Amino acid sequence: MQKRLWSAILLCLLLAIGCGQEEPATKIDLDKKEQVSLREEANVITYVYLPQYSHTVSYKRHHLLVEYLRKETGLNIRQVFPETFDKHMKMVGQGKIDISYSNPFFYVKIAHRYGARAFARVVESYGRENFRGQIICRADNRLIHGIADCRGKRWIAVSPYSAAGYLYALGHFIAHGLKKSDFSVVDFAPGPGAQQEKVVLAVYAEKYDVGTIREGTLNVVADRIDINEIRVIANTHWYPGWVYAARADLKPGIVEKIKKAFLRLDYNQSEYMRILKAADITGIIPSEDRDFDPVRDLAERLGVSLER
């Protein structure tokens, strides 16, 4: 009995000491949070920008757009940040992403695998509904003048899921007589996020001879390197622009609310121009799955599977 009494007293003293001391401040790394935690909140609609650029760039480009959507639709929309293209793909398959903003090649993959459906696409900052890839090298590389000179060289691409940063470039190479096997090395940008920037920086550092990116990427890295040191060897053909897709079982009413809000954005109105300019686009237009058949056709011609 006495032993139990002393144990109780000791426990009370420990609790009193713990309550009397302040807990040290804990720094929370939002990039490392579990994405699934958002699902614990009621009625959260998750919005994801495919991580072609760093999380900082993704946030800066889209946080005003997300705020606008929340206000216009009354929906609890949150932007979340998968680390890689693979994690984005996995989260779509798990039903954790409601709205995906992605390149058209990634879209046809999630449509094929998981039934995602396109409902809108963007008008690029240069006023076109389509976009393209660029094949780059260092400006001082005297061995490369045109596509034929890329044979036997080291190629770094963005990702196997990248449209302009891989698929469109592969199509361009093949159309000019170069197969993937004609390169001495074909690698993809490593690590989480910022894959487009990593390709440019790897070419700039002479780790690779040739890189493939989407048009506009050089502007993103202009504050880190002298982009005059990078030369565009060739531009690929134009293909449908970046697309908004909803997960297969997202309620049609929710999709329609978001779509209508997107279509109200008018670049000629100052309040909307600010939102669109930050996102590096000039507008959002309606879209449907068949708009991306040219991308499917290209993947089929190149023997690139939508399963992997």
C-alpha positions in Angstrom: 0.0 0.0 0.0 2.8 2.4 1.0 4.7 1.5 -2.2 1.6 2.5 -4.3 1.3 5.8 -2.3 4.9 6.8 -3.1 4.4 5.9 -6.8 1.4 8.1 -7.0 3.2 11.0 -5.3 6.2 10.6 -7.7 3.8 10.6 -10.7 2.2 13.9 -9.5 5.6 15.5 -9.0 6.7 14.6 -12.5 3.4 16.0 -14.0 3.8 19.2 -12.1 7.3 19.7 -13.3 6.3 18.9 -16.9 3.4 21.4 -16.7 5.6 24.1 -15.2 8.1 24.1 -18.1 7.6 25.6 -21.5 7.8 23.3 -24.4 10.6 24.2 -26.8 9.5 25.7 -30.2 9.3 23.1 -32.9 10.0 24.1 -36.5 7.6 22.4 -38.9 8.7 21.6 -42.4 5.5 21.8 -44.5 7.2 20.1 -47.4 7.5 17.0 -45.3 3.9 16.9 -44.1 1.8 13.9 -44.9 -0.5 14.8 -47.8 -3.2 12.5 -46.5 -3.6 14.7 -43.4 -5.7 17.1 -45.5 -8.3 14.4 -45.9 -8.9 14.6 -42.1 -10.5 18.0 -42.6 -14.0 18.2 -43.8 -14.7 18.8 -47.5 -11.2 19.6 -48.6 -10.6 19.7 -52.4 -6.9 19.0 -53.1 -5.3 20.9 -56.0 -1.9 19.9 -57.3 0.5 21.5 -59.8 2.6 18.7 -61.3 6.1 19.3 -59.7 8.0 20.3 -62.8 9.4 23.3 -60.9 10.4 23.8 -57.3 7.6 24.0 -54.6 8.4 27.7 -54.3 7.8 28.4 -58.0 4.6 26.2 -57.9 3.3 28.1 -54.9 4.1 31.6 -56.2 2.5 30.8 -59.5 -0.7 29.3 -58.2 -1.5 30.5 -54.7 -3.5 33.5 -56.0 -5.4 31.2 -58.3 -6.2 28.9 -55.4 -7.4 31.8 -53.2 -9.6 33.0 -56.1 -11.1 29.6 -56.5 -11.9 29.3 -52.8 -13.6 32.7 -52.8 -15.5 32.2 -56.1 -16.7 28.6 -55.4 -17.0 28.5 -51.6 -15.1 25.2 -51.7 -12.3 24.4 -49.3 -9.6 24.1 -51.9 -6.0 23.5 -50.8 -2.8 23.3 -52.9 -0.6 20.4 -51.9 2.9 19.6 -53.1 4.0 16.1 -54.0 7.8 15.8 -54.2 8.0 14.1 -57.6 6.0 13.1 -60.7 5.9 9.5 -59.4 4.4 10.6 -56.1 1.8 12.8 -57.9 0.9 9.8 -60.0 0.6 7.5 -56.9 -1.6 10.1 -55.1 -3.9 10.2 -58.1 -4.2 6.5 -58.0 -5.0 6.6 -54.3 -7.7 9.2 -54.8 -5.9 11.8 -52.8 -5.8 14.4 -55.6 -9.1 16.0 -56.7 -7.7 18.5 -59.2 -4.5 17.9 -61.2 -2.8 20.6 -63.2 -0.4 18.8 -65.4 1.3 18.5 -68.8 -0.8 16.7 -71.4 1.4 13.5 -71.4 1.0 13.1 -67.7 -2.8 13.7 -68.2 -3.2 11.0 -70.8 -1.5 8.6 -68.4 -3.8 9.4 -65.4 -6.8 9.3 -67.7 -5.8 5.9 -69.0 -4.9 4.4 -65.6 -7.3 6.0 -63.2 -10.1 7.6 -65.3 -9.2 11.2 -64.6 -11.1 13.6 -66.9 -10.0 16.9 -68.5 -12.3 19.9 -68.1 -10.1 22.9 -68.8 -6.7 23.9 -70.2 -4.6 27.0 -70.2 -3.7 29.6 -72.8 0.0 30.1 -72.5 1.7 33.4 -71.6 2.5 34.0 -75.3 -1.2 33.7 -76.2 -1.3 30.2 -77.6 -3.4 27.2 -76.5 -0.5 24.9 -77.3 3.1 24.6 -76.0 6.3 23.0 -77.1 9.6 21.7 -75.9 13.2 22.9 -76.5 16.4 21.1 -77.0 19.3 22.9 -75.5 23.1 22.9 -75.1 25.8 25.2 -73.9 26.3 28.2 -76.2 30.0 27.6 -76.4 29.6 23.9 -77.3 31.4 23.8 -80.7 30.6 20.2 -81.3 26.8 20.7 -81.6 25.3 22.9 -84.3 22.1 21.0 -85.1 20.1 17.9 -84.2 22.4 15.5 -86.1 25.3 16.6 -83.9 23.5 15.3 -80.8 24.3 11.7 -81.8 26.6 10.0 -79.3 26.1 12.8 -76.8 24.9 12.8 -73.2 21.2 13.7 -72.9 19.4 14.8 -69.7 15.6 15.0 -69.9 13.1 16.2 -67.2 11.2 12.9 -66.4 9.7 9.9 -68.2 6.3 11.7 -67.5 7.4 15.0 -69.0 5.7 16.1 -72.2 7.9 19.0 -73.5 10.9 17.8 -71.4 11.0 14.3 -72.8 8.2 13.0 -75.1 8.1 15.9 -77.5 11.9 16.0 -77.7 12.1 12.2 -78.3 9.6 12.6 -81.1 11.7 15.4 -82.6 14.9 13.4 -82.4 13.3 10.4 -84.0 11.8 12.5 -86.8 15.4 13.7 -87.5 16.8 10.2 -87.6 18.1 9.8 -84.0 16.9 7.0 -81.7 17.2 6.9 -78.0 19.9 4.3 -78.3 22.0 6.8 -80.4 22.8 8.8 -77.3 25.7 7.7 -75.1 23.7 8.5 -72.0 20.0 9.3 -71.4 19.2 10.4 -67.8 16.4 12.1 -66.1 16.6 14.9 -63.6 17.1 13.5 -60.1 15.4 14.2 -56.8 12.2 16.0 -55.8 10.8 19.0 -57.7 12.5 21.5 -59.9 13.3 19.0 -62.6 13.1 21.6 -65.4 15.6 23.9 -63.7 17.9 20.9 -62.9 18.1 20.1 -66.6 19.2 23.6 -67.5 21.7 23.7 -64.6 23.1 20.3 -65.5 23.8 21.4 -69.1 25.2 24.8 -67.9 27.6 22.9 -65.6 28.6 20.7 -68.6 27.5 17.5 -66.9 25.5 16.8 -70.0 25.8 17.9 -73.6 22.1 18.2 -74.4 19.0 18.9 -72.3 15.3 19.0 -73.1 12.9 21.4 -71.4 9.6 23.1 -71.9 9.7 26.5 -73.5 9.8 29.2 -70.8 12.0 27.3 -68.4 15.1 29.5 -69.2 13.2 32.5 -67.8 12.7 30.6 -64.5 16.5 30.2 -64.0 17.5 33.6 -65.3 18.2 34.8 -61.8 20.7 31.9 -61.2 22.7 31.7 -64.4 23.5 33.8 -67.5 21.0 32.2 -69.9 22.9 33.6 -72.8 25.3 30.8 -72.0 22.5 28.4 -73.1 21.6 27.9 -76.8 18.4 26.4 -78.1 19.3 23.9 -80.7 15.7 23.2 -81.8 12.0 23.7 -80.9 9.7 20.7 -81.0 6.2 20.7 -82.7 3.3 22.4 -80.8 1.0 20.2 -78.8 -2.1 20.9 -76.6 -1.3 23.0 -73.5 -1.4 22.1 -69.8 -4.6 20.7 -68.6 -6.9 20.6 -65.5 -8.3 17.2 -64.8 -10.6 16.0 -62.1 -10.4 12.6 -60.4 -12.8 10.0 -61.8 -15.3 10.1 -58.9 -15.3 13.8 -58.1 -18.8 15.1 -58.0 -19.8 16.7 -61.4 -21.2 19.7 -59.5 -17.9 20.5 -57.9 -16.1 20.2 -61.2 -18.6 22.5 -62.9 -18.2 25.1 -60.1 -14.4 25.2 -60.5 -14.7 25.2 -64.3 -17.1 28.2 -64.3 -14.8 30.1 -62.0 -11.8 29.4 -64.3 -13.7 30.6 -67.3 -14.6 33.9 -65.6 -10.9 34.9 -65.5 -10.5 37.7 -68.0 -6.9 38.9 -68.6 -8.3 42.3 -69.7 -9.7 42.9 -66.2 -7.0 44.1 -63.8 -8.2 42.1 -60.8 -7.9 38.9 -62.9 -4.8 39.9 -64.8 -2.9 39.8 -61.5 -3.9 36.2 -60.9 -3.2 35.0 -64.4 0.1 36.8 -64.7 1.4 35.2 -61.5 0.4 31.8 -63.0 2.3 32.7 -66.2 -0.8 32.2 -68.3 -3.3 34.5 -70.1 -6.4 32.5 -69.7 -8.2 29.2 -69.1 -10.5 27.7 -71.7 -12.9 24.6 -71.7 -11.4 21.3 -72.7 -12.2 17.6 -73.0 -10.4 14.3 -73.2 -10.3 14.1 -77.0 -8.2 17.3 -77.2 -5.3 15.2 -76.1 -5.5 12.5 -78.7 -2.5 14.0 -80.6 -0.4 13.3 -77.5 -1.7 9.7 -77.4 -0.9 9.3 -81.0 2.6 10.5 -80.5 3.2 8.2 -77.6 1.9 5.3 -79.6 4.1 6.1 -82.6 7.1 6.3 -80.3 6.3 3.1 -78.5 6.0 4.9 -75.2 3.6 3.0 -72.8 0.8 4.8 -70.9 1.1 2.0 -68.3 4.5 2.9 -67.0 
